[in-house]
């Protein structure tokens, strides 16, 4: 059996922020009525609460992100996906819901530094100003016409998820946006 590999094998770039492809990440798409008792029980089994609209909730190494009124994206360690899916399927048995492993269909990137908001503002039509886009908010949008989802785990880190098929292009977009000398001085959190 072949060994699992991430889209870009942990590729990195150091610009005015640090960029890295995070490696293998477990991701499960969960679809169903978010108010239904079986789905709430399934998330409790998974170890997280249902996030509010456009939010992400995290509990240790697991998280749930709001994707749409009937869809969540669940995160867990890559090697725990099959067990998590089995537990979800047991809890959701007989209900109108779907849980699918999307880990190998997506790639995840991380930006780190006091200018992550500036890098993102160059690529996505979102107001990244402090007080507007804050840690805990989860957004689906486009980054230079690439569908993506992103959030800030803290004030100087941004995580981005996109389809694996566009990972090299996304890496180049983020890298170009973070090139030293291309700073425009927006949103800097440091002194």
TORPA-4810 file (N, C-alpha, C, O; in nm, 3 decimals):
<nodes>
NODE_1_0.085_-0.117_0.000_0.000_0.000_0.000_0.089_0.123_0.000_0.192_0.125_0.068_X
NODE_2_0.052_0.224_-0.074_0.134_0.344_-0.082_0.122_0.429_0.044_0.023_0.421_0.117_X
NODE_3_0.224_0.507_0.068_0.227_0.594_0.185_0.156_0.725_0.154_0.174_0.783_0.047_X
NODE_4_0.074_0.771_0.247_0.002_0.898_0.230_0.101_1.014_0.230_0.193_1.017_0.312_X
NODE_5_0.080_1.108_0.138_0.165_1.227_0.131_0.075_1.348_0.117_-0.029_1.344_0.053_X
NODE_6_0.118_1.455_0.178_0.042_1.580_0.165_0.065_1.638_0.026_0.153_1.592_-0.048_X
NODE_7_-0.012_1.736_-0.010_-0.007_1.793_-0.144_0.131_1.845_-0.182_0.176_1.821_-0.295_X
NODE_8_0.199_1.914_-0.091_0.328_1.975_-0.124_0.440_1.931_-0.029_0.545_1.994_-0.022_X
NODE_9_0.416_1.822_0.043_0.518_1.763_0.130_0.580_1.862_0.227_0.702_1.861_0.249_X
NODE_10_0.496_1.950_0.286_0.544_2.043_0.387_0.625_2.160_0.335_0.706_2.216_0.409_X
NODE_11_0.606_2.199_0.211_0.681_2.310_0.150_0.668_2.438_0.233_0.562_2.466_0.289_X
NODE_12_0.777_2.515_0.241_0.778_2.638_0.319_0.835_2.754_0.238_0.901_2.735_0.136_X
NODE_13_0.807_2.875_0.287_0.865_2.997_0.231_0.869_3.101_0.342_0.772_3.116_0.417_X
NODE_14_0.980_3.171_0.353_0.991_3.280_0.451_0.993_3.412_0.378_1.092_3.448_0.313_X
NODE_15_0.885_3.485_0.389_0.873_3.619_0.335_0.855_3.715_0.451_0.917_3.698_0.556_X
NODE_16_0.771_3.817_0.432_0.745_3.905_0.547_0.650_3.838_0.646_0.625_3.892_0.754_X
NODE_17_0.597_3.720_0.610_0.536_3.624_0.702_0.588_3.486_0.661_0.634_3.468_0.548_X
NODE_18_0.580_3.391_0.751_0.622_3.254_0.721_0.504_3.179_0.661_0.391_3.190_0.709_X
NODE_19_0.529_3.102_0.557_0.428_3.023_0.489_0.472_2.877_0.491_0.588_2.845_0.468_X
NODE_20_0.376_2.789_0.521_0.406_2.646_0.510_0.280_2.568_0.476_0.170_2.603_0.517_X
NODE_21_0.300_2.463_0.399_0.194_2.366_0.377_0.198_2.277_0.500_0.304_2.223_0.533_X
NODE_22_0.087_2.259_0.569_0.088_2.198_0.702_0.109_2.048_0.705_0.131_1.991_0.812_X
NODE_23_0.104_1.982_0.591_0.117_1.837_0.590_-0.019_1.771_0.600_-0.122_1.836_0.582_X
NODE_24_-0.019_1.643_0.628_-0.144_1.567_0.633_-0.235_1.618_0.745_-0.192_1.637_0.858_X
NODE_25_-0.361_1.638_0.710_-0.460_1.688_0.806_-0.589_1.611_0.784_-0.637_1.603_0.672_X
NODE_26_-0.645_1.556_0.890_-0.773_1.489_0.879_-0.886_1.588_0.863_-0.896_1.683_0.941_X
NODE_27_-0.971_1.566_0.763_-1.085_1.654_0.738_-1.206_1.568_0.700_-1.198_1.483_0.612_X
NODE_28_-1.315_1.591_0.767_-1.439_1.516_0.744_-1.550_1.617_0.714_-1.573_1.709_0.791_X
NODE_29_-1.617_1.598_0.603_-1.736_1.678_0.573_-1.855_1.609_0.638_-1.878_1.490_0.619_X
NODE_30_-1.930_1.687_0.715_-2.050_1.637_0.783_-2.168_1.720_0.735_-2.173_1.841_0.755_X
NODE_31_-2.265_1.652_0.671_-2.383_1.722_0.620_-2.508_1.667_0.688_-2.521_1.547_0.711_X
NODE_32_-2.599_1.757_0.717_-2.726_1.718_0.778_-2.789_1.838_0.846_-2.739_1.950_0.838_X
NODE_33_-2.899_1.814_0.912_-2.968_1.918_0.987_-2.889_1.946_1.114_-2.881_1.861_1.203_X
NODE_34_-2.829_2.064_1.123_-2.743_2.098_1.237_-2.820_2.108_1.368_-2.759_2.110_1.475_X
NODE_35_-2.952_2.116_1.362_-3.035_2.121_1.482_-3.084_1.983_1.525_-3.145_1.968_1.631_X
NODE_36_-3.059_1.881_1.442_-3.109_1.747_1.471_-3.032_1.682_1.587_-2.910_1.697_1.598_X
NODE_37_-3.105_1.612_1.671_-3.046_1.547_1.788_-2.933_1.449_1.751_-2.830_1.449_1.818_X
NODE_38_-2.949_1.364_1.645_-2.840_1.271_1.611_-2.711_1.342_1.570_-2.601_1.297_1.603_X
NODE_39_-2.724_1.453_1.498_-2.605_1.526_1.458_-2.536_1.590_1.578_-2.414_1.590_1.587_X
NODE_40_-2.613_1.644_1.668_-2.556_1.701_1.789_-2.486_1.593_1.872_-2.379_1.616_1.928_X
NODE_41_-2.546_1.475_1.878_-2.484_1.363_1.951_-2.355_1.319_1.882_-2.257_1.286_1.948_X
NODE_42_-2.356_1.319_1.749_-2.236_1.280_1.675_-2.121_1.376_1.702_-2.007_1.334_1.718_X
NODE_43_-2.151_1.505_1.707_-2.046_1.603_1.735_-1.996_1.591_1.878_-1.877_1.610_1.905_X
NODE_44_-2.086_1.558_1.969_-2.043_1.537_2.108_-1.947_1.418_2.114_-1.846_1.424_2.184_X
NODE_45_-1.978_1.311_2.040_-1.889_1.196_2.031_-1.755_1.236_1.970_-1.650_1.188_2.014_X
NODE_46_-1.758_1.322_1.871_-1.635_1.369_1.805_-1.553_1.457_1.899_-1.430_1.465_1.885_X
NODE_47_-1.620_1.522_1.994_-1.548_1.602_2.094_-1.555_1.751_2.076_-1.475_1.824_2.135_X
NODE_48_-1.649_1.799_1.995_-1.664_1.944_1.974_-1.812_1.982_1.977_-1.900_1.897_1.966_X
NODE_49_-1.836_2.111_1.991_-1.972_2.165_1.985_-2.003_2.210_1.843_-1.912_2.224_1.761_X
NODE_50_-2.129_2.232_1.814_-2.167_2.287_1.683_-2.129_2.434_1.681_-2.170_2.510_1.769_X
NODE_51_-2.051_2.475_1.580_-2.012_2.616_1.573_-2.128_2.702_1.526_-2.220_2.655_1.459_X
NODE_52_-2.122_2.828_1.562_-2.219_2.924_1.511_-2.187_2.954_1.364_-2.082_2.913_1.313_X
NODE_53_-2.277_3.024_1.299_-2.257_3.062_1.159_-2.125_3.137_1.144_-2.094_3.226_1.222_X
NODE_54_-2.047_3.100_1.042_-1.916_3.160_1.009_-1.819_3.156_1.127_-1.747_3.252_1.153_X
NODE_55_-1.819_3.042_1.199_-1.728_3.027_1.313_-1.663_2.889_1.311_-1.706_2.799_1.240_X
NODE_56_-1.558_2.877_1.389_-1.490_2.750_1.410_-1.471_2.733_1.560_-1.434_2.826_1.631_X
NODE_57_-1.497_2.611_1.608_-1.475_2.579_1.749_-1.370_2.470_1.757_-1.367_2.378_1.675_X
NODE_58_-1.284_2.481_1.856_-1.175_2.386_1.869_-1.174_2.328_2.011_-1.201_2.399_2.108_X
NODE_59_-1.143_2.199_2.020_-1.127_2.130_2.148_-1.006_2.039_2.132_-1.013_1.933_2.070_X
NODE_60_-0.895_2.081_2.190_-0.767_2.010_2.179_-0.728_1.995_2.032_-0.710_2.096_1.964_X
NODE_61_-0.715_1.872_1.981_-0.670_1.853_1.843_-0.785_1.830_1.745_-0.764_1.781_1.634_X
NODE_62_-0.906_1.866_1.786_-1.023_1.852_1.699_-1.093_1.987_1.686_-1.088_2.070_1.776_X
NODE_63_-1.159_2.006_1.573_-1.231_2.131_1.549_-1.349_2.105_1.457_-1.352_2.006_1.384_X
NODE_64_-1.446_2.195_1.462_-1.561_2.193_1.372_-1.579_2.334_1.318_-1.582_2.431_1.394_X
NODE_65_-1.591_2.344_1.186_-1.607_2.473_1.120_-1.740_2.475_1.045_-1.778_2.377_0.982_X
NODE_66_-1.811_2.589_1.054_-1.938_2.608_0.986_-1.910_2.636_0.839_-1.842_2.732_0.805_X
NODE_67_-1.964_2.551_0.750_-1.945_2.569_0.607_-2.071_2.624_0.539_-2.062_2.704_0.446_X
NODE_68_-2.187_2.581_0.586_-2.315_2.627_0.531_-2.424_2.585_0.630_-2.394_2.517_0.728_X
NODE_69_-2.549_2.624_0.606_-2.655_2.590_0.703_-2.672_2.440_0.729_-2.730_2.402_0.830_X
NODE_70_-2.621_2.355_0.640_-2.633_2.210_0.662_-2.499_2.138_0.647_-2.498_2.018_0.619_X
NODE_71_-2.389_2.208_0.666_-2.258_2.145_0.644_-2.154_2.197_0.742_-2.143_2.317_0.767_X
NODE_72_-2.078_2.103_0.798_-1.964_2.135_0.883_-1.840_2.068_0.826_-1.849_1.966_0.758_X
NODE_73_-1.724_2.127_0.853_-1.597_2.065_0.820_-1.530_2.032_0.952_-1.501_2.121_1.032_X
NODE_74_-1.505_1.904_0.975_-1.444_1.858_1.099_-1.296_1.833_1.077_-1.256_1.779_0.975_X
NODE_75_-1.214_1.873_1.174_-1.070_1.853_1.168_-1.028_1.761_1.282_-1.077_1.774_1.394_X
NODE_76_-0.937_1.670_1.252_-0.878_1.583_1.352_-0.743_1.536_1.298_-0.715_1.555_1.180_X
NODE_77_-0.660_1.474_1.381_-0.535_1.421_1.327_-0.563_1.323_1.212_-0.661_1.249_1.216_X
NODE_78_-0.477_1.325_1.113_-0.495_1.245_0.992_-0.514_1.097_1.024_-0.601_1.031_0.966_X
NODE_79_-0.434_1.045_1.116_-0.441_0.902_1.146_-0.561_0.863_1.232_-0.579_0.745_1.263_X
NODE_80_-0.644_0.959_1.271_-0.764_0.930_1.350_-0.893_0.939_1.269_-1.002_0.921_1.323_X
NODE_81_-0.881_0.968_1.139_-1.001_0.989_1.058_-1.088_0.865_1.049_-1.209_0.875_1.067_X
NODE_82_-1.030_0.749_1.021_-1.113_0.629_1.003_-1.189_0.596_1.131_-1.307_0.560_1.125_X
NODE_83_-1.125_0.607_1.247_-1.195_0.583_1.374_-1.303_0.685_1.401_-1.412_0.651_1.447_X
NODE_84_-1.273_0.812_1.372_-1.372_0.918_1.392_-1.492_0.897_1.300_-1.606_0.914_1.342_X
NODE_85_-1.466_0.859_1.175_-1.576_0.834_1.081_-1.662_0.717_1.127_-1.785_0.724_1.120_X
NODE_86_-1.599_0.610_1.173_-1.675_0.495_1.221_-1.766_0.536_1.337_-1.882_0.496_1.341_X
NODE_87_-1.713_0.614_1.431_-1.794_0.659_1.545_-1.907_0.750_1.498_-2.019_0.740_1.549_X
NODE_88_-1.880_0.838_1.403_-1.986_0.925_1.350_-2.095_0.843_1.284_-2.214_0.868_1.305_X
NODE_89_-2.056_0.744_1.203_-2.154_0.662_1.133_-2.243_0.585_1.231_-2.363_0.571_1.207_X
NODE_90_-2.186_0.535_1.340_-2.265_0.465_1.441_-2.367_0.561_1.503_-2.484_0.528_1.516_X
NODE_91_-2.320_0.680_1.541_-2.408_0.777_1.607_-2.516_0.830_1.512_-2.627_0.862_1.555_X
NODE_92_-2.482_0.841_1.385_-2.576_0.896_1.286_-2.664_0.790_1.220_-2.749_0.825_1.138_X
NODE_93_-2.645_0.663_1.253_-2.721_0.554_1.189_-2.870_0.582_1.195_-2.926_0.615_1.300_X
NODE_94_-2.934_0.567_1.078_-3.078_0.586_1.071_-3.123_0.730_1.054_-3.242_0.756_1.035_X
NODE_95_-3.029_0.825_1.061_-3.066_0.966_1.043_-3.026_1.012_0.904_-2.943_0.949_0.837_X
NODE_96_-3.085_1.121_0.862_-3.055_1.178_0.730_-2.931_1.267_0.744_-2.943_1.388_0.765_X
NODE_97_-2.813_1.206_0.731_-2.687_1.279_0.744_-2.580_1.207_0.665_-2.595_1.090_0.629_X
NODE_98_-2.472_1.276_0.639_-2.362_1.222_0.561_-2.231_1.265_0.625_-2.214_1.382_0.657_X
NODE_99_-2.139_1.171_0.643_-2.005_1.201_0.693_-1.905_1.134_0.599_-1.909_1.013_0.578_X
NODE_100_-1.816_1.215_0.540_-1.724_1.165_0.438_-1.583_1.216_0.465_-1.564_1.332_0.501_X
NODE_101_-1.485_1.129_0.446_-1.344_1.165_0.459_-1.301_1.250_0.339_-1.307_1.204_0.225_X
NODE_102_-1.259_1.373_0.366_-1.213_1.464_0.261_-1.064_1.495_0.274_-1.012_1.583_0.204_X
NODE_103_-0.996_1.426_0.363_-0.856_1.457_0.397_-0.765_1.463_0.275_-0.687_1.557_0.260_X
NODE_104_-0.774_1.364_0.187_-0.684_1.358_0.073_-0.731_1.442_-0.045_-0.662_1.449_-0.147_X
NODE_105_-0.845_1.506_-0.033_-0.898_1.591_-0.140_-0.863_1.738_-0.118_-0.886_1.822_-0.205_X
NODE_106_-0.806_1.769_-0.001_-0.779_1.909_0.033_-0.636_1.926_0.080_-0.569_1.831_0.119_X
NODE_107_-0.592_2.050_0.076_-0.460_2.088_0.128_-0.480_2.202_0.227_-0.577_2.277_0.218_X
NODE_108_-0.387_2.213_0.322_-0.397_2.320_0.420_-0.263_2.393_0.431_-0.156_2.331_0.430_X
NODE_109_-0.272_2.525_0.441_-0.155_2.612_0.454_-0.166_2.692_0.582_-0.276_2.714_0.634_X
NODE_110_-0.051_2.737_0.631_-0.048_2.823_0.748_0.043_2.941_0.719_0.155_2.926_0.671_X
NODE_111_-0.007_3.060_0.750_0.071_3.183_0.748_0.093_3.223_0.892_0.002_3.214_0.974_X
NODE_112_0.215_3.267_0.924_0.244_3.307_1.062_0.330_3.434_1.060_0.432_3.440_0.990_X
NODE_113_0.288_3.533_1.137_0.361_3.658_1.149_0.265_3.774_1.173_0.143_3.758_1.166_X
NODE_114_0.322_3.890_1.202_0.237_4.004_1.237_0.170_4.071_1.118_0.098_4.169_1.135_X
NODE_115_0.192_4.018_0.997_0.128_4.077_0.878_0.045_3.976_0.799_0.026_3.993_0.679_X
NODE_116_-0.005_3.873_0.865_-0.087_3.774_0.793_-0.212_3.836_0.734_-0.257_3.796_0.626_X
NODE_117_-0.269_3.933_0.802_-0.389_3.999_0.750_-0.360_4.069_0.617_-0.444_4.070_0.527_X
NODE_118_-0.242_4.126_0.606_-0.205_4.194_0.482_-0.192_4.097_0.365_-0.237_4.127_0.255_X
NODE_119_-0.130_3.983_0.389_-0.117_3.881_0.284_-0.256_3.840_0.237_-0.281_3.832_0.116_X
NODE_120_-0.345_3.813_0.330_-0.479_3.769_0.294_-0.559_3.878_0.224_-0.635_3.848_0.131_X
NODE_121_-0.543_4.003_0.266_-0.617_4.113_0.206_-0.581_4.133_0.059_-0.662_4.185_-0.018_X
NODE_122_-0.461_4.092_0.021_-0.421_4.102_-0.120_-0.493_3.999_-0.206_-0.499_4.015_-0.328_X
NODE_123_-0.548_3.894_-0.145_-0.599_3.781_-0.222_-0.750_3.757_-0.210_-0.810_3.704_-0.303_X
NODE_124_-0.810_3.794_-0.100_-0.952_3.761_-0.078_-1.034_3.888_-0.054_-0.986_3.981_0.011_X
NODE_125_-1.158_3.892_-0.105_-1.245_4.009_-0.088_-1.313_4.008_0.049_-1.436_4.002_0.060_X
NODE_126_-1.231_4.016_0.153_-1.279_4.011_0.292_-1.211_4.124_0.368_-1.094_4.153_0.344_X
NODE_127_-1.282_4.187_0.459_-1.223_4.290_0.545_-1.149_4.219_0.658_-1.213_4.166_0.749_X
NODE_128_-1.016_4.219_0.654_-0.934_4.152_0.753_-0.890_4.244_0.866_-0.803_4.207_0.945_X
NODE_129_-0.948_4.362_0.876_-0.909_4.456_0.982_-0.934_4.396_1.119_-1.034_4.327_1.140_X
NODE_130_-0.841_4.422_1.214_-0.866_4.378_1.352_-0.999_4.436_1.400_-1.032_4.551_1.373_X
NODE_131_-1.074_4.355_1.471_-1.206_4.397_1.516_-1.316_4.357_1.418_-1.433_4.353_1.455_X
NODE_132_-1.278_4.328_1.296_-1.374_4.283_1.194_-1.358_4.132_1.173_-1.453_4.056_1.189_X
NODE_133_-1.237_4.090_1.136_-1.206_3.947_1.120_-1.117_3.906_1.235_-1.002_3.949_1.244_X
NODE_134_-1.170_3.825_1.324_-1.099_3.790_1.448_-1.080_3.640_1.461_-1.146_3.562_1.392_X
NODE_135_-0.989_3.597_1.548_-0.975_3.454_1.574_-1.109_3.393_1.612_-1.187_3.451_1.688_X
NODE_136_-1.135_3.274_1.558_-1.261_3.205_1.582_-1.360_3.221_1.469_-1.456_3.144_1.459_X
NODE_137_-1.339_3.323_1.382_-1.427_3.338_1.266_-1.375_3.249_1.154_-1.254_3.237_1.135_X
NODE_138_-1.467_3.187_1.082_-1.433_3.097_0.971_-1.502_3.150_0.847_-1.622_3.179_0.851_X
NODE_139_-1.430_3.162_0.739_-1.487_3.222_0.619_-1.458_3.136_0.497_-1.348_3.084_0.481_X
NODE_140_-1.558_3.121_0.412_-1.540_3.061_0.279_-1.546_3.175_0.179_-1.635_3.261_0.185_X
NODE_141_-1.451_3.175_0.087_-1.447_3.281_-0.013_-1.363_3.232_-0.130_-1.344_3.112_-0.150_X
NODE_142_-1.313_3.328_-0.204_-1.219_3.298_-0.313_-1.092_3.375_-0.286_-1.093_3.487_-0.234_X
NODE_143_-0.982_3.313_-0.322_-0.851_3.378_-0.314_-0.795_3.375_-0.455_-0.751_3.271_-0.503_X
NODE_144_-0.797_3.490_-0.521_-0.757_3.499_-0.663_-0.830_3.394_-0.745_-0.768_3.321_-0.823_X
NODE_145_-0.956_3.385_-0.729_-1.048_3.297_-0.800_-1.039_3.150_-0.762_-1.098_3.065_-0.828_X
NODE_146_-0.965_3.117_-0.655_-0.957_2.979_-0.605_-1.050_2.966_-0.485_-1.037_3.042_-0.389_X
NODE_147_-1.143_2.872_-0.487_-1.227_2.851_-0.368_-1.140_2.811_-0.249_-1.052_2.726_-0.260_X
NODE_148_-1.165_2.873_-0.136_-1.084_2.847_-0.016_-1.166_2.877_0.108_-1.267_2.948_0.103_X
NODE_149_-1.121_2.823_0.219_-1.177_2.855_0.350_-1.059_2.893_0.440_-0.949_2.841_0.423_X
NODE_150_-1.082_2.985_0.536_-0.971_3.029_0.619_-1.020_3.078_0.753_-1.136_3.115_0.770_X
NODE_151_-0.927_3.077_0.849_-0.955_3.123_0.985_-0.825_3.158_1.054_-0.717_3.121_1.010_X
NODE_152_-0.839_3.230_1.165_-0.724_3.268_1.247_-0.732_3.193_1.380_-0.820_3.221_1.461_X
NODE_153_-0.641_3.098_1.405_-0.638_3.035_1.536_-0.596_3.134_1.646_-0.636_3.121_1.761_X
NODE_154_-0.515_3.234_1.608_-0.473_3.342_1.699_-0.447_3.466_1.615_-0.462_3.462_1.493_X
NODE_155_-0.408_3.575_1.678_-0.394_3.703_1.610_-0.282_3.714_1.508_-0.277_3.811_1.433_X
NODE_156_-0.191_3.616_1.503_-0.080_3.621_1.408_-0.067_3.494_1.325_0.039_3.468_1.269_X
NODE_157_-0.174_3.416_1.318_-0.172_3.293_1.239_-0.299_3.285_1.157_-0.408_3.316_1.205_X
NODE_158_-0.284_3.242_1.032_-0.398_3.221_0.944_-0.383_3.082_0.884_-0.275_3.044_0.839_X
NODE_159_-0.491_3.007_0.882_-0.492_2.876_0.817_-0.586_2.883_0.698_-0.693_2.943_0.705_X
NODE_160_-0.543_2.820_0.589_-0.617_2.823_0.464_-0.636_2.680_0.415_-0.540_2.602_0.414_X
NODE_161_-0.757_2.644_0.375_-0.787_2.513_0.317_-0.834_2.536_0.174_-0.917_2.623_0.148_X
NODE_162_-0.780_2.455_0.082_-0.824_2.460_-0.057_-0.825_2.318_-0.113_-0.781_2.224_-0.046_X
NODE_163_-0.874_2.302_-0.234_-0.869_2.171_-0.298_-0.724_2.134_-0.326_-0.643_2.219_-0.363_X
NODE_164_-0.692_2.009_-0.307_-0.556_1.959_-0.330_-0.509_1.988_-0.474_-0.392_2.016_-0.497_X
NODE_165_-0.600_1.981_-0.569_-0.565_1.999_-0.709_-0.509_2.138_-0.739_-0.438_2.156_-0.838_X
NODE_166_-0.540_2.237_-0.655_-0.490_2.372_-0.678_-0.383_2.413_-0.574_-0.347_2.530_-0.565_X
NODE_167_-0.335_2.316_-0.496_-0.237_2.347_-0.391_-0.111_2.416_-0.443_-0.067_2.513_-0.381_X
NODE_168_-0.050_2.370_-0.553_0.071_2.441_-0.600_0.040_2.587_-0.637_0.119_2.677_-0.607_X
NODE_169_-0.074_2.609_-0.702_-0.113_2.745_-0.739_-0.138_2.830_-0.614_-0.095_2.945_-0.608_X
NODE_170_-0.208_2.773_-0.514_-0.234_2.847_-0.390_-0.103_2.882_-0.319_-0.088_2.992_-0.268_X
NODE_171_-0.010_2.788_-0.317_0.119_2.815_-0.253_0.186_2.935_-0.322_0.239_3.023_-0.255_X
NODE_172_0.185_2.937_-0.454_0.247_3.048_-0.528_0.174_3.180_-0.504_0.238_3.284_-0.494_X
NODE_173_0.040_3.177_-0.493_-0.035_3.298_-0.462_0.006_3.354_-0.326_0.034_3.473_-0.313_X
NODE_174_0.010_3.267_-0.226_0.047_3.309_-0.091_0.192_3.356_-0.086_0.222_3.457_-0.022_X
NODE_175_0.279_3.285_-0.153_0.422_3.321_-0.157_0.441_3.459_-0.222_0.513_3.543_-0.169_X
NODE_176_0.377_3.480_-0.335_0.390_3.609_-0.404_0.335_3.722_-0.319_0.393_3.831_-0.317_X
NODE_177_0.226_3.698_-0.250_0.166_3.800_-0.164_0.252_3.832_-0.043_0.240_3.939_0.016_X
NODE_178_0.340_3.736_-0.005_0.427_3.754_0.113_0.571_3.789_0.079_0.657_3.788_0.167_X
NODE_179_0.598_3.819_-0.048_0.736_3.851_-0.088_0.789_3.973_-0.015_0.720_4.075_-0.007_X
NODE_180_0.910_3.965_0.040_0.970_4.082_0.103_0.974_4.199_0.003_1.005_4.181_-0.114_X
NODE_181_0.942_4.316_0.051_0.937_4.434_-0.034_0.800_4.463_-0.090_0.778_4.569_-0.148_X
NODE_182_0.704_4.368_-0.075_0.569_4.391_-0.127_0.472_4.434_-0.019_0.351_4.440_-0.043_X
NODE_183_0.524_4.464_0.101_0.438_4.508_0.210_0.374_4.643_0.177_0.435_4.729_0.113_X
NODE_184_0.251_4.658_0.222_0.185_4.788_0.205_0.151_4.853_0.338_0.097_4.963_0.341_X
NODE_185_0.184_4.787_0.448_0.171_4.849_0.581_0.034_4.845_0.643_0.005_4.925_0.733_X
NODE_186_-0.054_4.755_0.599_-0.187_4.742_0.658_-0.188_4.638_0.768_-0.113_4.540_0.760_X
NODE_187_-0.268_4.657_0.868_-0.303_4.557_0.969_-0.186_4.505_1.051_-0.200_4.398_1.111_X
NODE_188_-0.075_4.569_1.058_0.037_4.516_1.134_0.004_4.518_1.283_-0.035_4.620_1.339_X
NODE_189_0.022_4.401_1.347_-0.012_4.390_1.488_0.108_4.417_1.579_0.089_4.452_1.695_X
NODE_190_0.229_4.401_1.530_0.348_4.424_1.610_0.391_4.570_1.609_0.328_4.653_1.542_X
NODE_191_0.498_4.602_1.682_0.547_4.740_1.689_0.626_4.779_1.566_0.674_4.892_1.556_X
</nodes>
